[in-house]
Amino acid sequence: MQFIADLHIHSHYSMATSKKCDPYNLCIWAAKKGLDIVGTGDFTHPAWREELRESLVEDGQGLFRLNDERLSELSKSAPGLDLSSVRFVVSGEISSIYKRHGRTRKVHNLVMVPTLDAADRIAARLSEIGNIEADGRPILGLDSRDLLELCLEECEEVMFVPAHIWTPHFSLFGAKSGFDTVEECFGDLVDHITAMETGLSSDPPMNWRLSALDRFALISNSDAHSPGNLARESNLFDCEMSYTAIRNALTADGGGFVGTLEFFPEEGKYHYDGHRKCGIRWDPAQTNLHGGVCPVCGKQVTQGVLHRVDELADRPEGVRPQVARHFERLVPLRSVIASALGTSEQTVSVTRMYELLVHSLAPELAILRTVPLDEIKAAAGAVIAEGVRRVREGQLSIAPGFDGEYGKVEIFTDAERNELAGQAKLFTMPHSEPHRGGKKPGETSSEPLPPR
């Protein structure tokens, strides 16, 4: 069967997260987004595991769902949403900060297990190493290789995935504190790593430039810190909806993993180099021209993902390896609505339109990907429908994110928005190349994924 999964999120026990990151709101928002499976996040935190046990039950396939009592209560407050089909997979992110080869390494890893009992065992071992109650994403002085070994000892079926592998400060390939190869990080246990999470600031074509990544399944997740950010990146599967089938699919040659739904990588907050406080945003060529030194403060700029990929790549841009999977680039529906209305995403008008569409038309991912434009136009008006069309075709401009600041997407200019709003019917704008560093509009695989 075909389904969509967002495997890496956080609970309300993680720092800088919404208090609404509880099982009920996560279930509601998964249904709004069109997710079939969502990670629990933060399984190492004892209070969160207790909360999960009170709210969820096993489905017999290594996944979890809301228990009948909770589901009945929630369905009354969220009519029209298919909450019963949402499944959870026990997951958590662990931050390892340690010394290796004379350097401080800071690497985040995503861990998934099929049962809460397995989560208990791993958490008990980690509690002997450091404080796992201070943060839903615990920070431990444990080598990534040793963390992997510990997880395998407690659960042979563990899925262990290096998280957002290009992020400058906390990742496998991070420019500030990472490694240059997977083998250098995981040593003799490297064969137990079968998948990599590419992160918001990179997309599949960027990762295809490293032949060393060909043997890994390249997954994408939201790393959401609030329920509304679920599914900003997610994974497409076509297999049995079970923990074992997902685990089997997430190998380089595994069947069942179709591909990913992605941010435009420029939207990510570490795509370009720069200094946010100094207002310096550079592409790699500009950084090299300045020797990597910020002209405002005189310090080294934060090297972004695009630059780091350039450093490690052994292939030119545009190469598509045989193992490459399908992918699609999307912009969140709230962003499309806000751009069409010429207002902030946080306004009441955007919220009302969003809720109208996901309750009366389809879940968000279906609206962005497959719902016919004339249906969107009938429900939301010509400008929003045109915004969805532009996203599907890659007709937008993005000021790339840098040094912790998300990229800024422009779907309409003020003049275009005003002109479109004045039309009695959908006005088809001329096709033009987006200002996205030379990439082709809407670049995806040649084989489109069948609609869900």
HULINPE-V433328 format. One record per residue. N is the residue number from 1. RES is the residue in three letters. PSI is psi in whole degrees, -180 to 180 (999 if undefined). BURIAL is 1 if it has 16 or more other C-alpha atoms within 10 Angstrom, else 0. D_CENTER is the distance of its C-alpha to the mean C-alpha in whole Angstrom. Layout:
BEGIN
N/RES/PSI/BURIAL/D_CENTER  N/RES/PSI/BURIAL/D_CENTER
END
This chain:
BEGIN
1/MET/158/0/22  2/GLN/132/1/19  3/PHE/166/1/16  4/ILE/135/1/12  5/ALA/137/1/10  6/ASP/104/1/7  7/LEU/-14/1/9  8/HIS/107/1/7  9/ILE/-175/1/9  10/HIS/154/1/12  11/SER/179/1/15  12/HIS/-2/1/18  13/TYR/-10/1/19  14/SER/152/1/17  15/MET/147/0/18  16/ALA/40/0/17  17/THR/160/1/16  18/SER/143/1/17  19/LYS/-13/0/20  20/LYS/4/0/19  21/CYS/65/1/16  22/ASP/170/1/19  23/PRO/-35/1/19  24/TYR/-49/1/21  25/ASN/-35/1/18  26/LEU/-39/1/15  27/CYS/-45/1/17  28/ILE/-47/1/18  29/TRP/-30/1/15  30/ALA/-41/1/14  31/ALA/-41/1/17  32/LYS/-39/1/17  33/LYS/-27/1/13  34/GLY/23/1/15  35/LEU/139/1/13  36/ASP/-32/1/15  37/ILE/137/1/14  38/VAL/141/1/11  39/GLY/152/1/12  40/THR/-31/1/14  41/GLY/153/1/13  42/ASP/35/1/16  43/PHE/-15/1/18  44/THR/-18/1/21  45/HIS/122/1/22  46/PRO/-40/1/25  47/ALA/-34/0/25  48/TRP/-40/1/22  49/ARG/-37/1/23  50/GLU/-41/0/26  51/GLU/-40/0/24  52/LEU/-41/1/22  53/ARG/-34/0/26  54/GLU/-25/0/27  55/SER/-26/1/25  56/LEU/157/1/24  57/VAL/152/1/26  58/GLU/147/1/25  59/ASP/4/0/25  60/GLY/-1/0/27  61/GLN/20/0/24  62/GLY/10/1/22  63/LEU/176/1/20  64/PHE/158/1/21  65/ARG/166/1/22  66/LEU/142/1/23  67/ASN/163/1/27  68/ASP/-39/0/29  69/GLU/-48/0/31  70/ARG/-40/0/27  71/LEU/-41/1/27  72/SER/-43/0/30  73/GLU/-43/0/30  74/LEU/-36/1/26  75/SER/-30/0/27  76/LYS/-32/0/30  77/SER/-5/0/28  78/ALA/62/0/25  79/PRO/147/0/27  80/GLY/-7/0/26  81/LEU/141/1/23  82/ASP/84/1/23  83/LEU/-27/1/22  84/SER/-22/1/24  85/SER/-9/0/21  86/VAL/130/1/18  87/ARG/154/1/18  88/PHE/145/1/16  89/VAL/135/1/16  90/VAL/118/1/17  91/SER/163/1/14  92/GLY/153/1/14  93/GLU/137/1/13  94/ILE/132/1/16  95/SER/122/1/17  96/SER/124/1/20  97/ILE/118/1/23  98/TYR/168/1/26  99/LYS/134/0/28  100/ARG/128/0/28  101/HIS/42/0/31  102/GLY/7/0/32  103/ARG/150/0/28  104/THR/126/0/26  105/ARG/139/1/23  106/LYS/105/1/20  107/VAL/133/1/17  108/HIS/138/1/14  109/ASN/142/1/14  110/LEU/129/1/12  111/VAL/133/1/15  112/MET/141/1/16  113/VAL/159/1/19  114/PRO/-11/1/21  115/THR/157/1/23  116/LEU/-25/1/24  117/ASP/-41/0/27  118/ALA/-39/1/25  119/ALA/-40/1/23  120/ASP/-46/1/26  121/ARG/-45/1/27  122/ILE/-43/1/25  123/ALA/-39/1/25  124/ALA/-42/0/28  125/ARG/-43/0/28  126/LEU/-30/1/26  127/SER/-21/1/28  128/GLU/-13/0/31  129/ILE/-37/0/29  130/GLY/-175/0/28  131/ASN/113/0/27  132/ILE/6/1/24  133/GLU/-14/1/25  134/ALA/-26/0/24  135/ASP/142/1/21  136/GLY/-30/1/18  137/ARG/94/1/16  138/PRO/148/1/20  139/ILE/117/1/21  140/LEU/146/1/23  141/GLY/55/1/26  142/LEU/125/1/25  143/ASP/140/1/24  144/SER/-39/1/21  145/ARG/-42/1/24  146/ASP/-33/0/26  147/LEU/-44/1/23  148/LEU/-45/1/22  149/GLU/-44/1/26  150/LEU/-45/0/26  151/CYS/-40/1/23  152/LEU/-35/1/25  153/GLU/-34/0/28  154/GLU/-20/1/27  155/CYS/103/1/25  156/GLU/-24/0/26  157/GLU/12/1/23  158/VAL/144/1/20  159/MET/120/1/17  160/PHE/115/1/16  161/VAL/118/1/13  162/PRO/131/1/13  163/ALA/146/1/10  164/HIS/69/1/8  165/ILE/-13/1/12  166/TRP/-7/1/13  167/THR/131/1/13  168/PRO/-41/1/16  169/HIS/-31/1/17  170/PHE/74/1/16  171/SER/168/1/15  172/LEU/-50/1/16  173/PHE/13/1/17  174/GLY/134/1/17  175/ALA/-32/1/20  176/LYS/-37/1/21  177/SER/24/1/21  178/GLY/-160/1/20  179/PHE/168/1/22  180/ASP/-19/0/23  181/THR/157/0/22  182/VAL/-40/1/21  183/GLU/-38/0/24  184/GLU/-33/0/25  185/CYS/-45/1/23  186/PHE/-6/1/23  187/GLY/-129/0/27  188/ASP/-11/0/29  189/LEU/11/0/26  190/VAL/-28/0/23  191/ASP/-14/0/24  192/HIS/-7/1/22  193/ILE/117/1/19  194/THR/-9/1/18  195/ALA/153/1/14  196/MET/140/1/12  197/GLU/120/1/8  198/THR/-21/1/8  199/GLY/165/1/6  200/LEU/-26/1/6  201/SER/3/1/9  202/SER/161/1/10  203/ASP/173/1/10  204/PRO/-47/1/13  205/PRO/-34/1/16  206/MET/-42/1/15  207/ASN/-26/1/15  208/TRP/-17/1/18  209/ARG/-11/1/20  210/LEU/108/1/20  211/SER/-26/0/22  212/ALA/-18/0/22  213/LEU/-3/1/18  214/ASP/-30/1/20  215/ARG/-2/0/21  216/PHE/146/1/17  217/ALA/128/1/15  218/LEU/108/1/12  219/ILE/163/1/8  220/SER/138/1/5  221/ASN/167/1/3  222/SER/-29/1/3  223/ASP/40/1/5  224/ALA/137/1/7  225/HIS/4/1/11  226/SER/150/1/13  227/PRO/-34/1/13  228/GLY/-16/1/13  229/ASN/4/1/9  230/LEU/148/1/8  231/ALA/12/1/7  232/ARG/-25/1/6  233/GLU/146/1/4  234/SER/179/1/6  235/ASN/141/1/9  236/LEU/126/1/12  237/PHE/154/1/15  238/ASP/81/1/19  239/CYS/-178/1/21  240/GLU/140/0/22  241/MET/81/1/20  242/SER/160/1/21  243/TYR/-45/1/19  244/THR/-42/1/22  245/ALA/-39/1/21  246/ILE/-44/1/17  247/ARG/-43/1/18  248/ASN/-34/1/21  249/ALA/-29/1/18  250/LEU/55/1/16  251/THR/162/1/19  252/ALA/-35/1/19  253/ASP/13/0/22  254/GLY/140/1/21  255/GLY/152/0/21  256/GLY/-20/1/19  257/PHE/111/1/16  258/VAL/-43/1/16  259/GLY/-155/1/13  260/THR/155/1/9  261/LEU/127/1/8  262/GLU/152/1/7  263/PHE/154/1/8  264/PHE/127/1/11  265/PRO/-26/1/11  266/GLU/-22/1/14  267/GLU/-27/1/12  268/GLY/152/1/10  269/LYS/6/1/12  270/TYR/31/1/14  271/HIS/-52/1/14  272/TYR/169/1/18  273/ASP/164/1/21  274/GLY/-176/1/22  275/HIS/112/1/24  276/ARG/-46/0/22  277/LYS/-28/0/26  278/CYS/-4/0/28  279/GLY/26/0/26  280/ILE/119/1/26  281/ARG/116/1/23  282/TRP/147/1/24  283/ASP/168/1/23  284/PRO/-37/1/24  285/ALA/-41/0/27  286/GLN/-41/0/28  287/THR/-45/1/27  288/ASN/-37/0/29  289/LEU/-34/0/32  290/HIS/9/0/32  291/GLY/20/0/32  292/GLY/9/1/29  293/VAL/130/1/31  294/CYS/128/1/30  295/PRO/-12/0/33  296/VAL/-51/0/33  297/CYS/-13/0/33  298/GLY/5/0/33  299/LYS/166/0/31  300/GLN/136/0/28  301/VAL/160/1/25  302/THR/121/1/21  303/GLN/129/1/21  304/GLY/178/1/17  305/VAL/-44/1/15  306/LEU/-42/1/17  307/HIS/-42/1/20  308/ARG/-39/1/19  309/VAL/-44/1/18  310/ASP/-40/1/22  311/GLU/-40/0/23  312/LEU/-12/0/22  313/ALA/142/1/22  314/ASP/14/0/25  315/ARG/151/1/25  316/PRO/166/0/25  317/GLU/146/0/23  318/GLY/-10/0/23  319/VAL/134/0/23  320/ARG/106/1/22  321/PRO/160/0/22  322/GLN/-29/0/24  323/VAL/-2/0/21  324/ALA/141/1/18  325/ARG/170/1/16  326/HIS/148/1/16  327/PHE/156/1/13  328/GLU/142/1/13  329/ARG/134/1/12  330/LEU/162/1/11  331/VAL/135/1/12  332/PRO/143/1/12  333/LEU/-38/1/15  334/ARG/-37/1/16  335/SER/-39/1/16  336/VAL/-46/1/18  337/ILE/-46/1/21  338/ALA/-42/1/21  339/SER/-40/1/22  340/ALA/-36/1/24  341/LEU/-12/1/26  342/GLY/40/0/26  343/THR/-179/0/25  344/SER/152/0/22  345/GLU/-22/1/19  346/GLN/1/0/21  347/THR/158/0/24  348/VAL/-38/0/26  349/SER/-39/0/26  350/VAL/-44/1/23  351/THR/-44/0/22  352/ARG/-44/0/25  353/MET/-42/1/24  354/TYR/-50/1/21  355/GLU/-39/0/22  356/LEU/-46/0/25  357/LEU/-45/1/23  358/VAL/-22/1/21  359/HIS/-32/1/24  360/SER/-21/0/26  361/LEU/-62/1/24  362/ALA/165/1/21  363/PRO/160/1/18  364/GLU/-48/1/15  365/LEU/-34/1/14  366/ALA/-40/1/17  367/ILE/-44/1/19  368/LEU/-29/1/16  369/ARG/-43/1/17  370/THR/-21/0/20  371/VAL/130/1/22  372/PRO/141/0/25  373/LEU/-32/1/26  374/ASP/-29/0/29  375/GLU/-39/0/28  376/ILE/-41/1/25  377/LYS/-43/1/28  378/ALA/-34/0/31  379/ALA/-33/1/28  380/ALA/-11/1/27  381/GLY/165/1/29  382/ALA/-36/1/29  383/VAL/-44/1/27  384/ILE/-41/1/24  385/ALA/-41/1/25  386/GLU/-36/1/25  387/GLY/-43/1/22  388/VAL/-42/1/20  389/ARG/-44/1/22  390/ARG/-39/1/22  391/VAL/-44/1/18  392/ARG/-33/1/18  393/GLU/1/1/21  394/GLY/23/1/19  395/GLN/80/1/22  396/LEU/166/1/20  397/SER/143/1/21  398/ILE/127/1/18  399/ALA/109/1/20  400/PRO/145/1/17  401/GLY/156/1/15  402/PHE/145/1/17  403/ASP/44/1/18  404/GLY/1/1/16  405/GLU/126/1/16  406/TYR/151/1/14  407/GLY/156/1/15  408/LYS/119/0/17  409/VAL/133/1/17  410/GLU/114/1/21  411/ILE/-37/1/21  412/PHE/143/1/25  413/THR/164/0/28  414/ASP/-40/0/30  415/ALA/-43/0/33  416/GLU/-43/0/31  417/ARG/-45/1/29  418/ASN/-40/0/33  419/GLU/-44/0/34  420/LEU/-40/1/32  421/ALA/-25/1/33  422/GLY/-3/0/36  423/GLN/150/0/36  424/ALA/-20/0/38  425/LYS/169/0/35  426/LEU/125/1/32  427/PHE/123/0/33  428/THR/113/0/31  429/MET/152/0/30  430/PRO/143/0/31  431/HIS/138/0/29  432/SER/156/0/28  433/GLU/130/0/26  434/PRO/153/1/23  435/HIS/77/0/23  436/ARG/43/1/20  437/GLY/28/0/22  438/GLY/-1/0/24  439/LYS/153/0/21  440/LYS/146/0/22  441/PRO/135/1/21  442/GLY/32/1/18  443/GLU/121/0/18  444/THR/-173/0/17  445/SER/163/0/19  446/SER/-18/0/23  447/GLU/107/0/22  448/PRO/146/0/21  449/LEU/133/0/19  450/PRO/141/0/22  451/PRO/147/0/21  452/ARG/999/0/20
END
